[in-house]
């Protein structure tokens, strides 16, 4: 089990919480006609968020994954490996539970910085934050 967070392209997502949750369910069926390890399929804002996130939470899969040599050299790197599913309008990130607070804070901060929404998938309240930091109702 993992600690899951998602960022999304605000202009593509519904603006009401109930509609958003239905949209989220459809987005996470992963039916787009591409692989889910390629950040170039996402919007520029999501790509920028991803590029900055992998500096702290490297992708465990795909072309951005660290090499075995890098993992051997950096003991902390393995605990920060993250499984990203990259779609056109969303990036879903599955973090290790040991990094929960750090992952949440960085994801939220970078979402605001890059103007994308943020959904606390694993959070008890399931908060959905808009790019300005306000909560979706």
C-alpha positions as CSV (number, residue, x, y, z in Angstrom):
1,X,0.0,0.0,0.0
2,X,1.2,3.5,-0.7
3,X,0.5,7.1,0.1
4,X,-1.2,8.5,-3.0
5,X,-1.5,12.1,-4.2
6,X,-2.5,13.5,-7.5
7,X,-2.0,16.8,-9.4
8,X,-4.3,17.8,-12.2
9,X,-4.7,20.4,-14.9
10,X,-7.3,22.8,-13.5
11,X,-8.8,23.8,-16.8
12,X,-9.6,20.1,-17.6
13,X,-11.2,19.2,-14.2
14,X,-14.7,19.9,-13.0
15,X,-15.1,22.7,-10.5
16,X,-17.5,20.9,-8.1
17,X,-16.2,18.3,-5.7
18,X,-18.8,15.6,-6.6
19,X,-18.2,16.1,-10.3
20,X,-14.5,16.1,-9.7
21,X,-14.6,12.7,-7.9
22,X,-16.5,11.2,-10.8
23,X,-13.9,12.7,-13.2
24,X,-11.1,11.3,-11.0
25,X,-12.6,7.8,-11.2
26,X,-12.6,8.0,-15.0
27,X,-9.1,9.5,-15.3
28,X,-7.7,6.7,-13.1
29,X,-9.1,4.0,-15.3
30,X,-5.9,4.7,-17.3
31,X,-7.5,4.3,-20.8
32,X,-5.5,6.9,-22.7
33,X,-3.7,5.7,-25.8
34,X,-0.1,6.1,-24.5
35,X,2.2,4.7,-21.9
36,X,2.0,6.2,-18.4
37,X,5.8,6.8,-17.9
38,X,6.2,9.7,-20.4
39,X,5.8,13.2,-18.9
40,X,5.7,14.7,-22.4
41,X,2.0,13.7,-22.8
42,X,1.0,16.1,-20.0
43,X,0.4,19.8,-20.1
44,X,3.4,22.1,-19.7
45,X,2.4,23.0,-16.1
46,X,2.2,19.3,-15.2
47,X,5.5,18.6,-16.9
48,X,7.2,21.4,-14.9
49,X,5.6,20.0,-11.6
50,X,6.9,16.5,-12.5
51,X,10.4,17.7,-13.4
52,X,10.7,19.5,-10.0
53,X,9.2,16.6,-8.0
54,X,11.6,14.0,-9.3
55,X,14.5,16.0,-7.9
56,X,13.3,14.8,-4.4
57,X,11.0,11.9,-5.3
58,X,12.6,10.1,-8.3
59,X,10.4,8.0,-10.6
60,X,10.9,4.3,-9.9
61,X,10.0,3.5,-13.5
62,X,10.7,4.6,-17.0
63,X,13.4,6.8,-18.4
64,X,13.7,9.0,-15.4
65,X,14.3,6.1,-12.9
66,X,17.7,6.2,-11.1
67,X,20.2,3.5,-12.0
68,X,21.2,0.8,-9.7
69,X,24.5,2.6,-9.2
70,X,22.7,5.7,-8.1
71,X,20.7,3.7,-5.7
72,X,23.8,2.1,-4.3
73,X,25.5,5.5,-3.8
74,X,22.6,7.2,-2.1
75,X,20.9,5.3,0.8
76,X,18.1,7.9,1.1
77,X,17.2,7.7,-2.6
78,X,15.4,4.3,-2.3
79,X,13.0,5.5,0.4
80,X,12.0,8.4,-1.9
81,X,11.3,6.3,-5.0
82,X,7.8,7.1,-6.3
83,X,5.6,5.4,-8.7
84,X,4.1,8.0,-11.1
85,X,1.2,7.4,-13.5
86,X,1.4,10.2,-16.0
87,X,-1.7,11.1,-18.0
88,X,-2.6,14.1,-20.2
89,X,-4.5,15.9,-17.5
90,X,-3.3,14.2,-14.3
91,X,-0.2,12.9,-12.6
92,X,-0.8,10.3,-9.9
93,X,2.0,9.7,-7.5
94,X,2.3,6.7,-5.1
95,X,4.8,7.5,-2.3
96,X,6.3,5.4,0.5
97,X,4.4,5.9,3.7
98,X,7.7,6.8,5.4
99,X,7.7,10.0,3.4
100,X,4.1,11.1,3.9
101,X,4.6,14.5,5.4
102,X,7.5,15.5,3.1
103,X,5.6,14.2,0.0
104,X,2.4,16.1,0.9
105,X,4.2,19.4,1.6
106,X,6.3,19.3,-1.5
107,X,3.4,18.2,-3.8
108,X,1.1,20.9,-2.5
109,X,3.8,23.6,-2.7
110,X,4.9,22.7,-6.2
111,X,1.2,22.4,-7.3
112,X,0.7,26.0,-6.3
113,X,4.0,27.1,-7.8
114,X,3.1,25.5,-11.2
115,X,-0.6,26.4,-11.2
116,X,-2.0,22.9,-11.1
117,X,-4.6,21.4,-8.7
118,X,-3.8,19.0,-6.0
119,X,-5.9,16.0,-4.7
120,X,-5.0,14.4,-1.4
121,X,-6.2,10.9,-2.5
122,X,-5.0,9.1,0.6
123,X,-6.0,11.8,3.0
124,X,-8.8,11.2,5.5
125,X,-10.7,14.2,4.1
126,X,-9.7,13.8,0.5
127,X,-9.1,17.5,0.1
128,X,-9.0,18.9,-3.4
129,X,-6.9,22.1,-3.6
130,X,-7.1,24.6,-6.4
131,X,-4.0,26.2,-7.7
132,X,-4.5,29.3,-5.5
133,X,-4.5,27.0,-2.4
134,X,-8.3,27.2,-1.8
135,X,-10.3,24.1,-1.3
136,X,-12.8,22.8,-3.9
137,X,-16.3,22.6,-2.5
